Structure formats: structure tokens, C-alpha cells
Amino acid sequence: MNRGAIAEINLSAIAHNLNVVRKTANNRPVIAVVKADAYGHGAVGVSRKLLQEGVPYLAVAYVGEAKKLRDEGITAPIIVLFDGDDTKAFFDLALIPVVYSKETAASLSSEALKRKTVKKIHVKIDTGMGRLGLHGDTIIEDIMAISEMPGIEIEGLLSHFSEADLSDRSYARLQLERFTTIQIAISRKVKKKFFSHMANSAAVLTFKEAYLDAVRPGIMLYGYSPLSRNPECKIPAPKLLPAMTIKSKLLCIRNVPPGTPISYGRTFIAKRPSRIGVVPIGYADGYSRLFSNNGEMLVRGKRVPVAGRVCMDLTMLDLTDAKNAKKNDEVVILGRQAGETITAEELALKANTISYEILTSLGSRARRTYVETD
Ligand SMILES: *Cc1c(COP(=O)(O)O)cnc(C)c1O
């Protein structure tokens, strides 16, 4: 959907962040998480760049996302993290399913037999996230049962951390221990080592014992640290470069006398002779209504406040102190303009959420352009 805003994605920043991940994770292979349209950055453009930079695997949430990449000619291995039911698509599109139930494994097995082929799968274990993965007292038996199904080869084992973003690593450690115990037990039984991966961005930054055979970061690739939402965490993050800028422009400006109400509900009343600018971005573009009378945008390198409620497609700015602002001037909603920057973390704090939601909300609705800065 092409709405009023533009998302400018800096692919050089993504390449930089990939190298930060590699350096931090002692050069482990990187499974690049490009789910949710690469966190709003555009999965096709971002994946092409990451593959060019030598990433060996991509990971998406759903088969539909993987199909989009295949349709664009991306032939790299793709791990599908959450979607188990579209059995045929895993074969037709040569995808790697993450399996977390015996039933899914059984359908893959019968499809593999039908096609006289062998499907490589990764098996997910729930070690304490409470979301997806084999769980309970029968994990080892379940994995053994899956490994004995014809037409299936368990290539990888994975799990996911619930809180690797703390200085206190005791829960992350417990999850890793559960994972390792199961992995060792299975490896002993089937006399084979599995390609094991567990580390999201938080674990890349805090927990080197969890690097295993590969790391599986998302948010770091896009230039944000998952630790910064958490002031308690004193572990320093390396220098990442935010890859997304969200821009729009001033649709019009008008001068209003004191006492003029602005936007729905008259929550902003001009206290002085004011200049009010209208920006074509609203909550339908992912600019949360929580930024009403609360957010700031950049105009001519200066911060200017949101005036009144954010509407569906429009937001008003109080430009009274940005005297030289003109119609059609660039407005930066997220990112840098001259010396000023608005980060996804700043917006997240104001909207009571995390940088992930800011990026996916704003990035997925804007018209995207890609730039390289070096
Ligand atoms: C989203 C996700 C990741 C990446 O998480 P970040 O916090 O963005 O690094 C890794 N693994 C799984 C299973 C995920 O769902």
C-alpha cells in the first residue's frame, strides 16, 4: 500500500550491522531473520543485500513470506519458523520447516515418500519460552519418533530465549542447559550431531555460550539493540546503524490566532499566534495515536511537537518556532535530519512499546526506497 510516507532503507547500514553481529558472535554463521517483511524494511531488498554479504540462511515466519522471496528469484536456504501446515509448499519451494509437532512431521514424511525424496527439517524445543516447540516430559521420545520417520532427516535443533536481554542470565542459562541436555541425549542415541541454533539478538549481545552452531538475530541487523529498552541491563551494545528513515513532507501550513483548536476533540488549543503544519501521515500509516500531543518530528533540522490528536491519515505540527518552514519541506518522522535524530527507541518509549513494533508499524505501510551510503 502506498500511503503518504516514504521509508528510506539504508542497505549499507544493514551490511554494517551484519558485520557487527558476526564480530560479536565470533564469526558464527548468521541465520538472518527477515520475518514481518524484514521488520518493515522489505524482505526482498534486505534479503538480497544480506545474501550478497554472504549470509547462509534466511528465516521467515510463514510460508507466504518465503514464497514471496522465491518468486523474486531468491534461491538461498529459507527456514520457516512458525508455519507447519502447508506441507506441499515446503517441497515445491524447497523450504526448511521448523517442526514442533509429531503430526506435522508425519505429514512431511508421507509427502516425502510420495515424492521419493528426503526432507531436511529443524526441530524446535520449548525450553521455557512457552510458545512453540516440543515440550513436556516426552521431548526426547518425540524427537526419536520423528527421527525414525521415513523421508525425514532432522538436520537442525533450535529453541528460543524468553529473556536473554537482562544482566541476570539465570533464566537464559536454564533454557540453554535444558537445550544442551536434550541435544546431547538425542545425539548419543542417533549418533549424529545436529546443527543447533538458539541465539536471538539479545543472546548475541549477552550470552556467548549460546552461540552454538549459528546465531539467529533480527533486530540487530536493522540497527537496534534489544538491550536498550531495558535500562537495568548494563551490558554495552556495539555501535549499530539504524537502517530505516521515515519521511514525509508538509502538505500545507496555516497561521492561526490564539484560541484556535486543532484536530479531533480540541485537545490542542493555540496559546499564541501559531503556525500549524499538516503532515500526510497518521495512525493508518503506523504512526500511533499515542503520539497525539506527545510526539515530535524533524523539520529543517529542528524538533517540532505534534499538535492535537493524530488522525487516520494526517498529523498536525506546531511549527511556530520553526519560522522558516515552508510547504513541501521534508518532515522526518523516524531517523536523522541535519544534526537531529529521532530513534525507534524514543518513539517506542512514548508509545509504551518496543522498537520492533515501531519499525514494523511504520515500515510496512510506507513506500520504500533503498539507498547505499558508501
Ligand atoms: C523473531 C525471532 C528471532 C529474532 O529475534 P530478535 O530479537 O529480533 O533478534 C529469532 N528467533 C525466532 C524464533 C524469532 O521468532
PDBQT file of the ligand as one rigid body, heavy atoms in Angstrom, charges set to zero:
ROOT
HETATM    1  C1  LIG A 401      11.971 -13.018  15.864  1.00  0.00    +0.000 C 
HETATM    2  C2  LIG A 401      12.798 -14.204  16.181  1.00  0.00    +0.000 A 
HETATM    3  C3  LIG A 401      14.195 -14.115  16.236  1.00  0.00    +0.000 A 
HETATM    4  C4  LIG A 401      14.942 -12.786  16.163  1.00  0.00    +0.000 C 
HETATM    5  O1  LIG A 401      14.719 -12.038  17.326  1.00  0.00    +0.000 OA
HETATM    6  P1  LIG A 401      15.442 -10.620  17.597  1.00  0.00    +0.000 P 
HETATM    7  O2  LIG A 401      15.082 -10.274  18.968  1.00  0.00    +0.000 OA
HETATM    8  O3  LIG A 401      14.842  -9.682  16.595  1.00  0.00    +0.000 OA
HETATM    9  O4  LIG A 401      16.878 -10.828  17.355  1.00  0.00    +0.000 OA
HETATM   10  C5  LIG A 401      14.906 -15.285  16.393  1.00  0.00    +0.000 A 
HETATM   11  N1  LIG A 401      14.279 -16.481  16.512  1.00  0.00    +0.000 NA
HETATM   12  C6  LIG A 401      12.932 -16.597  16.495  1.00  0.00    +0.000 A 
HETATM   13  C7  LIG A 401      12.312 -17.933  16.660  1.00  0.00    +0.000 C 
HETATM   14  C8  LIG A 401      12.152 -15.457  16.347  1.00  0.00    +0.000 A 
HETATM   15  O5  LIG A 401      10.823 -15.563  16.359  1.00  0.00    +0.000 OA
ENDROOT
TORSDOF 0
